[in-house]
């Protein structure tokens, strides 16, 4: 099932769900659907059929949720019309988005959520935020452990440090701040306070390495990296929105720039653009880019050092979850998103070379072994001592999947992997993350390429003030049902907000003031960083 884009625009909620056919043509996976009223739509789903069918083998069955928020029999649930989490949903919340404001100091045209001029202000109270956090932590059988504070621009709130502390108080181990970095670039003390409050990661927009492709924060990003480096104890993930014909020629250089700052930058998470609103077919075809095409551009622009064969879909790590569940005897974090939602790899920097983990680790062999080992533990119902023996067996066996001749020097990968696998905790993954660069792709849907099967497996969710948890691609793709509804219900008129706070919304907007000399230094900084890997 899919959605009719025109019905979504016209708010025809009962009619918007329509049958869709996913098929192969010219080694591409396409999606075709027909609305009885508005006719046919055809769009690219995955631009490499072989890669699609290869990744399909890693599909995860998901889990059965215990804390349901939709009081309807399964037969009466219509997805994506009836969110919160329901009996039809197959994934717990792996990462929760909590919108702390719709105010922003920028006005980017492709943003999902920001307060436009004279529109109402959405800003949940601290009490509402705590309630939402508790809803996430009470999720069963697996409580949400990772939160992203998003907006708008979260740092625009004067109490953002208090909110981060609150996340830690409620038990979240991973606290991620989604930011454009503008205020972080100009305020080292804010960076320190945010980190000391408990933020692990700054999830920062970064659309390119030139002023043309990245007018948003090209000039400020180097200072953000410098400030996070000075503050210590946190990392940055760069988040480029990939738009066909706009910044697709800079993907390799984005990775190079991240690698030049690998002591601070933990990863790059490319997000192929979600085409919201009605759009002519020709324009949509020009801007549409899917995960395989993005990876192929990365391969071209890194001279084959990072290629299609290095990327695996999100649910491929299911055997890791299976093993930790077998050892611990209870449900664990399971990344059971649809296999077409995202892909990722880890890259190590060896001099000027990029060395993906797949070049010296037999990833599939390792996953198959972990699956066998977890089945062995479950079938034998091993006691505590036997599980320790099994863990020792794993440590010994890990080395057989690693080609040490091809592995970068000074890298003890078997020890890192063992710590991560056996502990099954956030801390166990730290050493691995700190020694590698994560490269991911997450393609959020739009009304044209919508696949209901994908949204039923979504593991990135929004939590709402009314204590509902909604999948990302329901919340943002059908805004009138979820995102905009939330804003209307819980917002205050702009004038009332200004009167209550004594602030002017216009004062939020960033006015860049950089001398020509400073501009030349920043441009030279990017070029120097990128040239290190050429």
C-alpha positions in Angstrom: 0.0 0.0 0.0 1.0 3.6 -0.7 -0.4 7.1 -0.6 -1.9 9.3 -3.3 0.1 12.6 -3.1 -2.9 14.7 -4.3 -5.3 13.1 -1.7 -2.7 13.9 1.0 -2.6 17.5 -0.2 -6.4 17.6 -0.3 -6.6 16.0 3.2 -8.7 13.1 1.9 -7.6 10.8 4.7 -10.0 7.9 3.9 -9.1 7.9 0.2 -5.4 8.6 0.4 -4.3 4.9 0.9 -4.0 3.2 -2.5 -2.6 -0.1 -3.7 1.0 0.1 -5.1 3.2 -2.2 -7.2 6.9 -2.5 -6.5 8.6 -3.9 -9.6 11.9 -4.2 -11.4 12.6 -2.3 -14.6 16.1 -1.8 -16.2 17.8 -3.0 -13.0 15.9 -0.4 -11.0 13.2 -0.9 -8.4 10.2 1.3 -9.2 6.9 2.0 -7.4 3.7 2.5 -9.4 0.3 3.2 -8.0 -3.1 4.4 -9.2 -5.6 6.7 -7.5 -9.2 6.3 -8.8 -9.5 10.1 -8.8 -6.0 11.4 -9.6 -4.6 8.7 -11.8 -1.1 7.0 -12.0 2.1 7.9 -10.2 5.5 6.2 -10.9 8.6 6.9 -8.9 12.1 5.4 -8.3 12.2 3.3 -5.1 15.8 1.9 -5.3 18.0 2.6 -8.3 19.7 -0.8 -8.2 17.6 -3.9 -8.3 20.5 -6.4 -7.6 21.4 -4.4 -4.5 17.8 -4.3 -3.4 17.4 -8.1 -3.6 20.7 -8.6 -1.9 19.8 -6.4 1.1 16.4 -8.1 1.3 18.0 -11.2 2.9 18.7 -9.2 6.1 15.1 -8.2 6.8 14.2 -8.6 10.5 11.0 -10.0 11.7 10.7 -7.2 14.3 9.1 -7.5 17.8 5.7 -7.6 19.3 5.0 -4.3 21.2 3.4 -4.6 24.6 2.7 -0.9 25.3 0.1 -0.1 22.7 -1.4 3.3 22.2 -4.2 2.5 19.7 -7.2 0.9 21.3 -8.5 -0.9 18.2 -8.5 -4.5 17.1 -5.8 -5.3 14.6 -8.4 -5.8 11.8 -9.6 -2.2 12.2 -6.3 -0.4 12.2 -5.5 1.6 9.1 -1.8 2.5 8.7 -0.6 5.3 8.6 -4.0 6.9 9.7 -4.1 5.5 13.3 -0.8 6.3 14.9 0.6 6.0 18.0 2.2 2.7 18.3 -0.3 0.0 17.5 -0.5 -3.8 17.2 0.5 -3.5 13.5 3.8 -1.8 14.3 6.8 -4.1 14.3 9.6 -2.0 15.8 10.2 -0.4 19.2 11.6 3.2 19.4 15.3 3.0 18.7 15.7 6.7 18.4 13.0 9.2 19.5 12.7 12.7 18.2 11.4 15.2 20.7 10.6 18.7 19.2 11.5 21.3 21.8 10.6 24.3 19.7 9.6 25.3 16.2 11.6 28.6 16.4 14.7 28.7 14.3 17.4 31.2 13.5 17.4 30.1 9.9 14.6 29.6 7.3 15.6 26.6 5.1 13.1 25.7 2.4 13.4 21.9 2.8 13.0 21.9 6.6 10.3 19.6 8.1 9.5 21.8 11.0 10.1 25.5 11.7 8.1 28.6 12.7 7.5 30.9 9.7 6.8 34.6 10.1 3.8 35.4 12.3 2.9 31.7 12.7 2.2 30.3 16.2 5.1 29.2 18.4 5.3 25.6 19.5 7.4 25.1 22.6 6.4 22.4 25.1 6.8 23.2 28.8 9.4 21.4 30.9 6.6 19.4 32.5 5.3 18.3 29.1 8.8 17.3 28.0 9.4 15.2 31.2 6.1 13.4 30.6 7.1 12.7 27.0 10.4 11.3 28.1 8.7 9.0 30.6 6.4 7.7 27.9 9.4 6.7 25.9 11.2 5.1 28.9 8.1 3.1 29.8 7.9 1.4 26.4 7.9 -2.4 26.6 9.4 -4.9 26.0 12.3 -2.5 25.2 12.5 1.0 26.6 13.8 3.8 24.4 17.4 4.6 25.3 18.3 7.2 22.7 16.7 10.7 22.4 17.2 13.4 19.8 16.2 16.9 20.8 15.1 18.6 17.6 13.2 21.6 16.3 13.3 24.2 14.9 16.7 25.0 16.4 16.9 23.5 20.0 19.7 25.8 21.1 17.4 28.8 20.7 15.7 27.8 23.9 17.3 29.4 26.9 16.6 26.3 29.0 18.1 23.7 26.6 20.8 22.7 29.1 18.0 22.0 31.7 16.2 19.9 29.1 19.3 17.8 28.4 19.9 17.2 32.1 16.3 16.1 32.3 16.9 13.5 29.6 19.7 12.1 31.6 17.7 12.1 34.8 15.0 10.0 33.1 17.6 7.4 32.1 18.5 8.1 28.5 22.1 7.0 27.7 22.3 8.6 24.3 21.3 12.3 24.1 21.6 13.8 20.6 21.2 17.5 19.8 19.9 18.2 16.3 21.4 21.6 15.4 22.5 23.9 12.6 25.4 24.9 14.8 25.0 28.6 14.5 24.9 29.4 18.2 27.4 26.7 19.0 29.9 28.4 16.7 29.6 31.7 18.6 29.3 30.4 22.1 32.0 28.1 23.5 30.4 28.2 27.0 27.1 27.0 25.5 28.9 24.0 23.9 30.6 23.2 27.3 27.3 23.5 29.2 25.4 21.3 26.7 28.1 18.6 26.9 28.4 18.8 30.7 24.6 18.5 30.9 24.8 15.1 29.2 24.7 15.5 25.4 26.7 12.9 23.6 26.4 14.0 20.0 25.7 17.1 18.0 23.7 16.0 14.9 24.6 18.9 12.7 23.2 19.9 9.3 26.0 20.1 6.7 25.0 20.1 3.1 28.3 20.7 1.3 31.9 22.0 1.4 31.2 25.2 -0.6 29.2 28.3 0.0 27.0 27.4 -3.0 25.9 24.0 -1.7 25.8 24.9 1.9 24.6 28.5 2.4 23.1 27.4 5.8 26.3 27.0 7.9 29.3 26.7 5.6 31.0 29.6 7.4 30.2 28.5 10.9 30.9 24.7 10.9 34.7 25.0 11.3 34.2 27.0 14.5 31.6 24.5 15.8 34.1 21.7 15.3 36.8 23.8 17.0 34.5 24.5 20.0 33.5 20.9 20.4 37.1 19.9 20.3 38.0 22.4 23.0 35.1 21.3 25.2 35.8 17.5 24.8 33.7 14.4 25.6 31.2 14.7 22.7 31.1 14.0 19.0 29.6 15.5 15.9 27.6 13.7 13.1 27.5 15.7 9.9 24.0 15.5 8.2 23.9 16.4 4.5 20.5 16.5 2.8 21.3 15.1 -0.6 19.4 16.9 -3.4 19.8 15.7 -7.0 21.6 18.4 -9.1 22.5 20.5 -6.1 25.2 18.9 -3.9 25.6 15.5 -5.4 29.1 16.3 -6.7 30.4 17.0 -3.2 29.6 13.7 -1.3 33.2 12.5 -1.5 34.6 15.8 -0.2 32.1 15.8 2.6 33.5 12.5 3.8 37.1 13.8 3.4 36.3 16.9 5.5 34.8 14.6 8.2 37.8 12.4 8.1 40.2 15.4 8.5 38.3 16.0 11.8 37.8 12.4 12.9 38.9 13.2 16.4 35.6 15.1 16.8 33.4 14.0 13.8 32.0 10.5 14.5 30.1 10.1 11.3 28.3 11.4 8.2 24.7 10.5 7.8 23.5 11.3 4.3 19.7 12.0 3.9 18.4 11.8 0.3 15.8 14.6 0.1 12.2 13.9 0.9 10.1 15.6 -1.8 7.2 17.1 0.1 4.3 18.9 -1.6 3.1 18.6 -5.1 5.8 18.6 -7.8 5.8 18.1 -11.6 7.2 14.7 -12.7 10.2 16.2 -14.5 11.3 18.3 -11.5 10.8 15.3 -9.2 12.9 13.1 -11.4 15.7 15.7 -11.4 15.8 16.0 -7.6 15.0 12.4 -6.7 18.0 10.4 -5.5 17.8 7.0 -3.7 20.3 5.2 -1.4 22.0 3.1 -4.1 22.6 6.0 -6.4 24.0 8.1 -3.5 26.4 5.3 -2.6 27.5 5.0 -6.3 28.3 8.7 -6.3 30.4 8.2 -3.1 32.2 5.3 -4.8 33.0 7.5 -7.8 34.1 10.4 -5.7 36.4 8.3 -3.4 38.0 6.5 -6.3 36.4 3.2 -5.3 37.8 3.2 -1.8 34.2 3.2 -0.4 31.8 1.3 -2.6 28.4 -0.3 -2.8 29.6 -3.6 -1.4 30.7 -1.9 1.8 27.2 -0.8 2.8 24.7 -3.0 4.7 21.1 -2.2 5.5 20.0 -1.3 9.1 18.5 -4.6 10.1 21.6 -6.6 9.1 22.7 -6.3 12.8 19.8 -8.6 13.9 22.3 -11.4 14.7 24.1 -9.1 17.2 20.7 -8.5 19.0 20.0 -12.2 18.9 23.3 -13.0 20.6 22.9 -10.4 23.4 19.3 -11.6 24.0 20.5 -15.2 24.2 23.2 -14.2 26.8 21.0 -11.9 28.8 17.8 -13.8 28.5 15.5 -10.8 27.8 14.6 -8.6 24.8 17.3 -6.1 23.7 17.5 -3.1 21.3 16.5 -4.4 17.9 17.0 -2.3 14.8 14.2 -3.9 12.8 13.6 -1.0 10.3 12.7 -2.0 6.8 15.8 -3.0 4.8 15.2 -0.2 2.2 15.1 2.6 4.8 18.8 2.9 5.4 22.3 1.6 4.9 25.6 2.1 6.6 29.3 1.2 6.9 32.2 2.0 9.1 35.4 3.4 7.6 38.9 3.6 9.1 41.4 6.2 8.1 44.8 4.7 7.2 47.1 7.6 6.1 45.4 9.1 3.0 43.3 5.9 2.4 39.8 5.1 3.5 39.5 1.5 4.6 35.9 0.3 5.1 35.5 -2.4 7.7 34.2 -4.8 5.0 37.6 -4.8 3.4 39.2 -6.7 6.3 36.3 -8.3 8.1 34.1 -11.1 6.7 30.9 -9.4 7.8 28.5 -12.0 6.6 30.6 -14.8 8.0 30.6 -13.1 11.3 26.8 -12.5 11.3 26.2 -16.1 10.4 28.4 -17.3 13.2 26.7 -15.0 15.7 23.3 -16.4 14.6 24.6 -20.0 15.1 26.0 -19.1 18.5 22.8 -17.5 19.7 20.8 -20.5 18.6 23.2 -22.8 20.4 22.8 -20.8 23.7 19.0 -20.8 23.4 18.7 -24.5 22.5 21.0 -25.6 25.3 19.5 -23.2 27.9 23.0 -22.6 29.1 23.6 -21.5 32.7 25.7 -18.5 33.7 29.0 -20.4 33.7 28.4 -21.9 30.3 27.6 -18.5 28.9 31.0 -17.3 30.1 32.6 -20.2 28.3 30.5 -19.2 25.2 31.8 -15.7 25.4 35.4 -17.0 25.5 34.6 -19.1 22.5 33.4 -15.9 20.7 36.6 -14.0 21.5 38.7 -16.8 20.1 36.5 -17.2 17.0 36.4 -13.4 16.2 40.0 -13.4 14.9 39.1 -15.9 12.2 36.8 -13.3 10.5 39.5 -10.5 10.5 42.2 -10.3 7.9 45.0 -8.6 9.9 47.1 -8.1 6.8 44.5 -5.7 5.3 43.5 -4.2 8.7 44.8 -0.7 9.4 47.8 -0.5 11.7 47.4 0.0 15.4 43.9 -1.3 15.4 42.8 -4.0 17.8 39.4 -4.7 16.2 38.7 -8.1 17.8 39.0 -6.5 21.3 36.6 -3.6 20.3 34.1 -6.0 18.7 34.2 -8.3 21.7 33.5 -5.5 24.1 30.6 -4.3 22.1 29.1 -7.8 21.5 29.5 -9.1 25.0 28.5 -6.0 27.0 25.6 -5.2 24.6 25.7 -1.7 26.0 26.3 1.8 24.9 29.6 2.0 26.6 30.8 -1.2 24.9 30.4 0.6 21.5 32.3 3.7 22.4 35.8 2.6 21.6 34.7 1.2 18.3 32.9 4.5 17.4 35.8 6.6 18.5 38.2 4.8 16.2 36.1 4.8 13.0 34.0 7.0 10.9 30.3 6.0 10.5 28.9 6.6 7.1 25.2 6.2 6.9 22.2 6.9 4.6 18.7 7.3 5.8 16.0 7.9 3.1 12.9 9.3 4.7 9.8 8.9 2.5 7.4 11.3 0.9 3.9 10.9 -0.6 5.4 9.8 -4.0 7.6 6.9 -2.9 5.5 6.0 0.2 5.5 2.3 1.3 3.2 1.4 4.2 5.3 -1.7 4.9 8.2 0.6 5.6 6.4 2.8 8.0 5.1 -0.2 9.9 8.7 -1.1 10.6 10.0 2.4 11.4 12.2 2.6 14.5 12.7 6.4 14.4 9.8 7.9 16.1 8.4 11.3 17.3 6.9 11.6 20.7 4.0 14.0 21.1 2.7 16.1 24.1 -0.4 14.0 24.2 1.9 11.0 24.9 1.6 9.3 21.5 4.6 7.9 19.7 4.4 8.3 15.9 6.8 6.9 13.2 8.9 9.5 11.4 7.4 9.0 8.0 3.8 9.3 9.3 4.6 12.4 11.4 6.2 14.4 8.6 4.6 13.0 5.4 1.0 13.5 6.6 1.5 16.7 8.5 -2.1 17.5 8.9 -2.7 14.3 10.9 0.4 14.6 13.1 3.0 17.3 12.9 0.8 20.3 12.0 -1.9 19.0 14.3 0.5 19.0 17.2 1.6 22.6 16.4 -2.0 23.8 16.2 -3.1 22.2 19.4 -0.1 23.0 21.6 1.1 26.3 20.1 0.5 29.9 21.1 0.0 32.9 18.8 3.2 34.7 17.9 2.0 37.9 19.5 1.0 36.2 22.7 4.4 34.5 22.9 6.2 37.8 22.4 4.0 39.5 25.1 4.6 36.7 27.6 8.3 36.4 27.1 9.2 40.0 26.3 11.1 38.8 23.2 10.7 39.5 19.5 10.6 36.5 17.2 12.4 38.5 14.5 15.4 38.8 16.9 15.9 35.0 16.6 17.0 35.2 13.0 20.7 35.0 12.4 22.4 37.8 10.5 25.8 36.7 9.2 28.6 39.3 9.4 31.9 37.9 8.1 34.7 40.0 6.7 36.2 39.1 3.3 39.5 38.2 5.0 37.6 35.7 7.3 35.8 34.2 4.4 39.1 33.6 2.6 40.5 31.9 5.7 37.5 29.6 6.0 37.5 28.6 2.3 41.2 27.8 2.6 40.5 25.8 5.8 38.1 23.5 3.9 40.4 23.1 0.9 43.4 22.2 3.2 41.3 19.6 5.1 40.0 18.0 1.9 43.4 17.9 0.2 44.8 15.7 3.0 43.0 12.8 1.4 43.8 13.5 -2.3 
